[in-house]
Amino acid sequence: MTLTLRQWIKQDALYATQLTKIGRVRFTTKIMRYAGTLSPPDVDTAIKQLLTKSKGLVRARLTSPRGWLVDDLSRAQRNEIRAGIVYGALGNNAAIFLDATTAHDDLLDFIVERRSRSIERMLTVIANLCEKIVLAVLLGVGGFLTGRYACVPSAPSKRSRRAAQ
């Protein structure tokens, strides 16, 4: 008897607690699809093994302390972001990371760090710049910031004018 997606998602022991419900649905769907391509006749056993291995890989990446640029986030929020990144990488590349014969831990670590860094930059650099832009608009300031991040209203470029026509 093959379990349904809903039955797999209800089994809390197979997932890291940091993974959201929508994340569970997406990840389990990808794992079920991948398990269907494997050779063992018992698909449920294969899915359970893959989910258990995934949880172990996620847990290993959440236990090691990492420095973040963002001080605003709590440890729980950081772990939720990292868990989503790890589960996303595992779901999209299950054959690479969850195959028993090949372990690509270094590649997985690289992907997780790279994506985490992108999110950090969005939360620090881009969010701060957007706050300054919104503040300047609300205050009615024409131009603000200086140097590299100068935001001065300008006339539309030739390309945007042509596109508007």
C-alpha positions in Angstrom: 0.0 0.0 0.0 1.4 3.3 -1.0 1.0 6.2 1.3 -0.5 9.5 0.0 1.2 12.9 0.1 -1.1 13.9 3.0 -0.1 10.9 5.0 3.6 11.5 4.5 3.3 15.1 5.5 1.6 14.2 8.8 4.6 12.2 10.0 6.5 14.8 11.9 9.4 12.5 12.8 10.5 12.5 9.2 11.1 16.3 8.9 13.1 18.9 10.7 10.9 21.1 12.8 12.1 24.2 11.0 10.5 23.2 7.7 7.2 24.9 7.0 4.1 23.0 5.9 4.3 24.3 2.3 8.0 23.3 2.3 7.0 19.8 3.4 4.5 19.5 0.6 7.0 20.7 -2.0 9.8 18.5 -0.8 7.8 15.4 -0.3 6.3 15.7 -3.7 9.7 15.9 -5.3 11.0 12.9 -3.2 7.9 10.8 -4.1 8.6 11.6 -7.7 12.2 10.7 -7.4 11.5 7.5 -5.4 9.2 6.4 -8.2 12.3 6.3 -10.5 14.3 4.0 -8.2 14.6 0.3 -8.6 13.4 -1.0 -5.2 9.9 -2.4 -5.5 8.7 -0.9 -2.1 8.4 2.7 -2.9 7.2 3.6 0.7 10.4 2.2 2.1 12.5 4.2 -0.3 10.6 7.4 0.4 11.0 6.9 4.2 14.7 6.3 3.8 15.1 9.4 1.6 13.1 11.6 4.1 15.1 10.2 7.0 18.4 10.9 5.3 17.3 14.4 4.3 16.4 15.2 7.9 19.9 14.1 9.0 21.5 16.2 6.3 19.4 19.2 7.4 20.2 18.7 11.1 23.9 18.6 10.3 23.7 22.0 8.6 21.7 23.6 11.4 23.8 22.5 14.3 27.0 24.1 13.2 27.0 27.8 14.2 27.3 30.2 11.3 27.9 34.0 11.4 25.2 36.2 9.8 25.4 39.8 8.7 21.8 40.3 9.9 21.5 40.8 13.7 17.7 41.3 13.5 16.9 37.7 13.0 16.7 35.2 15.8 18.4 31.9 15.7 15.1 30.2 15.0 14.4 32.5 12.0 17.9 31.8 10.7 17.4 28.0 11.1 14.1 28.2 9.3 15.7 29.9 6.3 18.6 27.5 6.3 16.3 24.5 6.5 14.3 25.7 3.5 17.5 26.1 1.6 18.8 22.6 2.4 15.5 21.0 1.7 15.2 22.9 -1.6 18.6 21.8 -2.7 17.9 18.2 -1.7 14.5 18.1 -3.4 15.8 19.6 -6.7 18.9 17.4 -6.8 17.8 14.3 -5.0 19.9 12.0 -7.3 23.1 13.9 -6.4 22.7 14.4 -2.7 20.5 11.5 -1.5 22.1 8.7 -3.5 23.7 6.2 -1.2 26.8 5.7 -3.4 27.9 9.3 -3.9 28.1 11.8 -1.1 28.5 15.4 -2.2 28.5 17.1 1.2 30.9 19.8 0.0 28.7 20.7 -2.9 25.6 20.8 -0.6 27.5 23.0 1.9 28.6 25.4 -0.9 25.0 25.7 -2.2 23.6 26.3 1.3 26.2 28.9 2.1 25.8 30.7 -1.3 22.1 30.9 -1.0 22.2 31.9 2.7 24.6 34.7 1.8 22.2 36.0 -0.9 19.4 36.1 1.6 21.6 37.9 4.1 22.5 40.5 1.5 18.8 41.0 0.6 18.0 41.5 4.3 20.8 43.9 5.0 21.9 45.9 1.9 18.8 45.9 -0.2 16.4 46.3 2.7 18.4 49.2 4.1 18.5 50.9 0.7 14.8 50.4 0.2 14.1 51.9 3.6 16.1 55.0 2.7 14.3 55.3 -0.7 10.9 55.0 1.0 11.9 57.5 3.7 13.1 60.0 1.1 9.9 59.7 -0.9 7.8 60.1 2.2 9.8 63.2 3.2 9.7 64.6 -0.3 13.5 64.7 -0.7 14.6 65.0 -4.3 17.9 63.2 -4.0 19.5 61.4 -1.2 22.5 59.3 -0.3 25.9 60.0 -1.6 28.6 58.3 -3.6 28.0 54.9 -5.0 24.4 54.5 -3.7 23.3 58.0 -4.7 19.6 58.0 -5.7 18.8 61.1 -7.7 15.6 61.2 -9.7 16.5 61.4 -13.4 14.8 61.7 -16.7 13.7 58.5 -18.4 16.4 57.0 -20.6 16.0 56.7 -24.4 15.4 53.0 -24.1 12.5 53.4 -21.6 11.0 56.2 -23.7 11.1 54.0 -26.8 9.6 51.1 -24.9 6.8 53.3 -23.6 5.8 54.4 -27.2 
